[in-house]
């Protein structure tokens, strides 16, 4: 059971040059894209089917259960709502 936080920056070869990380736009490095596990995605999708919007307490509980940050949960739900909007 090899577990990681899902961040590419923690894996070997995850380093990028400053220019690549910046995207050539700003002086700050961008965070590596989160690679969600299939179990995390399944749980997120099930929760999304019940609740399109999460309150702070639900977000906190889900983040703890999935070993993700609240910001990752919030962003995932924002992106999922946009995906639903495009599909409709």
N, C-alpha and C positions, 0 to 999 in steps of 0.2 A: 503494500500500500504506500506507494510513493506519492506523497502529497506536496504540493507547493501552493504558494499564495495565488498563482495564476498570472504572475507578472513575468514577462519575458526578460526583464532586466535581471532577474535572479538566476536565469538559466545560462549555461555556457554559450558563448557566442551572441549574447543578447546586447552587446555593446554596439553603439552606433556613433558615428562621428557627430560632432556638435552641429554641423550644418544639416545633416540628415535629421537629427532629433528636433532641431528648431523648425524645420520646414522652410528655412530661409526667411521667416517672417519676423520673429521676435527674438529677444535675447535669452528667453527662458527655455529650458529643456522641456520637451513634452513627455508626459508619463507614457510608459509602454502600454499597449492595448491589453486589457484583461482577457485571458483565455478562460472562460467559464467552463466548468466540467458539465457533462451531460446531466448529472444529478442536480446541479445547481440550476441549470436551464429548465429542467423539468419542474422543479419546485417553484421557480419564478413564474413559469407559464401557468401552472395550476393556480397560483395566487392571483395572477393577472386575470384569469377567467372569473374569479370571484370578485376581485376589487381592482378597478382600473386606476384608482388613486389610493396610495397608502398614507395613513397618518403617521406621525412621528413614532408612536409606540409600536405600530405594526412594522414599520421600517426597521426600528431598533431590534425587535425580536427576530425578524427575518434575517437581518445582517448577522446577528449572533449565531443563528442556526446554520447559516450557510458559510460562515467564516469569511464574510466579505465586509467591506466598510459600508456605512450608511450612504455615503456618497455614491458608491458603486450601485447600490440598490436603487437609489433615486434616479441615477442616470439611466439604468437599465429600463426602469418603468417609463421614463420620458421617451426613450428611443422606441420602446414597444408601443406606446400610444401613437407615436408618429407613424410607425409601420402600419398599425391598424387604420389610421386615417388615410394613408396612401392606398391601402387595399380597398377601402370604401370609396 
